[in-house]
Amino acid sequence: MAVLQTAPGEVGAVEFVPALPPRKVEAIKKLEMGRVIRVVLRFRERFWETISPAKSKTLSEMSFLLSRDEWFPTWWTRMPEKLHIITGWHRSVRRSGFRARVVTL
């Protein structure tokens, strides 16, 4: 994943036409970026559809799942697309030993 980091006026800089309202420009300036680790898991089936964490409710329509797990506290699906994919996200404060790779089980 890459982030465009070109200053206004430089070659490759993003220019909005027409110009954005000052309120939106200020909001964009306040955005922060950081390191993350993202893991994308693809399964044969959407097994989470059969999980019932509460009475009469299932995870069949789940978009996001927040957990207390330290490693990957945030998970999301591709809803409304009912794909067999779930993505985990972890904020990384320092460089990790993770490397991008695809594993088929």
N, C-alpha and C positions, 0 to 999 in steps of 0.2 A: 504494500500500500504506500502511496506517495502523497505528499501534500505540496501544493503549489506555493512557493515562498518567494515571490517576485515583488519587489517594491513598486508602488505606483510610478508610472513614467518610464520604467525599465522595459526592455524587450521581453515579451511574454507576460507582461502584467495583465491582470483582468481589468477590463473597463466596462462599466455598465452604461448602456445607452438606451433610454435617457438615464441621466445620473440618478443614483438612489437618493431618497430623502435623507437629510442629516441624521434623523433619529435612527434609521437603519444602518448608516455608516458607523455611527457610534456603537451600536449593538454589535456589529461585526468586529470592531476593534477590541471588544471585550471578550471575544471567544478565545478560549485557551485550548491548546493541544498538548498531548502527552503520549507517552509510550503505552501501548496495550499489547496484550497477547490475545489472539483470537483463534479459537479452535472451531472448525466446522465438521460436524459429524453427520454422515449419511447412513441411514439404516434401511433394512429391507422393508420395514413397515413402520407406521407411526405408533409405536408401542405406548406412548404417553396418552393416547386417546382412551385407553382402557383403565388408566389410573384414576382413582376417586379419592382425592385427599379430604373431601368434605362430603357429608351426606347429600346424596342426590346431585352432586356436581362432579364433572369429569374435566380432564384437561384437553378435551377434543377441540375446543376453540381457543386454546392458549396462544397468545402472541408473545408475551414476556413472562418470565419466571425469575423472581428474585429470591435468592437463597442465603443462608447464613454461612455457606461454604466459603472458606478463605481463598481458595485457589481460583474458582470460577463462580463468583456470586451472581452473575447475570447471564441469563439464557434467553434466547428468542427463537421463534419459528418463522417461517416465511408466510404466515397468515396474511391475507386470506387464501393464498395458495396452499393447498394441502400437500406439501412435499414431505418427503421422508428425511428432512434435514433439520437439525437443531444446531444453533451456534452459541458458543460460550465465550464470554468476554472477561478479561482480568486486567486490572490496572497494574502496570509494571513500573516500579520506581527506579529500577536499575536494569541494566542489560541482563537478560536471562540467558540460560543455556539452550532455550528452545530454538529449533531450526524449522523452517518451512518444509513440509514434506507431506506426501499423500501415502496413507497406509490403507490397504484393502484387507479386510479380515474375512 
